[in-house]
Amino acid sequence: MKMTVLCYKKCTTCQKALKWLDENGIVYEERPIKEENPSVEELKEWHKKSGLPLKRFFNTSGNLYKELQLKDKLPDMPEEEQLKLLASDGMLVKRPILVTENYVCPGFKETEWKEHLK
């Protein structure tokens, strides 16, 4: 199964996720989210595969999210505009993102990853 993990090297949650994958012998491709931010098309596909609300793809604890006051703006923002915003800067995107052929999970939750990868 081909697997990609989008992450940011300085993010401790990303480091924890990659360490967990390595310790469990899980092969993956790493993609730097800041340098290779997801496209609108990728985000649309991942959102659909995840079955989660689009809001879960936003890095709500990030500085940029707070600077843009997205907490107040997102509820009234059309989905297409949210996708364009996410695609505009990798730092707005929740990380790490686990992407497999059948499943996408924004953020690292060990129990959830374990369930989908074992």
ChimeraX attribute file (.defattr): number of C-alpha atoms within 10 A of each C-alpha:
attribute: neighborCount
match mode: 1-to-1
recipient: residues
	/A:1	8
	/A:2	9
	/A:3	17
	/A:4	17
	/A:5	24
	/A:6	25
	/A:7	29
	/A:8	20
	/A:9	15
	/A:10	8
	/A:11	12
	/A:12	12
	/A:13	17
	/A:14	20
	/A:15	15
	/A:16	14
	/A:17	23
	/A:18	20
	/A:19	12
	/A:20	16
	/A:21	18
	/A:22	12
	/A:23	9
	/A:24	12
	/A:25	9
	/A:26	12
	/A:27	12
	/A:28	17
	/A:29	10
	/A:30	15
	/A:31	18
	/A:32	15
	/A:33	22
	/A:34	16
	/A:35	11
	/A:36	13
	/A:37	21
	/A:38	23
	/A:39	16
	/A:40	18
	/A:41	12
	/A:42	13
	/A:43	19
	/A:44	15
	/A:45	12
	/A:46	25
	/A:47	21
	/A:48	14
	/A:49	16
	/A:50	18
	/A:51	11
	/A:52	14
	/A:53	9
	/A:54	18
	/A:55	16
	/A:56	15
	/A:57	23
	/A:58	24
	/A:59	21
	/A:60	16
	/A:61	10
	/A:62	13
	/A:63	12
	/A:64	14
	/A:65	16
	/A:66	14
	/A:67	8
	/A:68	10
	/A:69	11
	/A:70	16
	/A:71	12
	/A:72	10
	/A:73	10
	/A:74	15
	/A:75	11
	/A:76	8
	/A:77	11
	/A:78	9
	/A:79	14
	/A:80	11
	/A:81	12
	/A:82	21
	/A:83	21
	/A:84	15
	/A:85	15
	/A:86	23
	/A:87	20
	/A:88	15
	/A:89	17
	/A:90	23
	/A:91	21
	/A:92	24
	/A:93	29
	/A:94	23
	/A:95	24
	/A:96	30
	/A:97	22
	/A:98	22
	/A:99	20
	/A:100	18
	/A:101	11
	/A:102	11
	/A:103	17
	/A:104	23
	/A:105	25
	/A:106	22
	/A:107	23
	/A:108	19
	/A:109	12
	/A:110	12
	/A:111	9
	/A:112	11
	/A:113	18
	/A:114	12
	/A:115	8
	/A:116	12
	/A:117	14
	/A:118	7
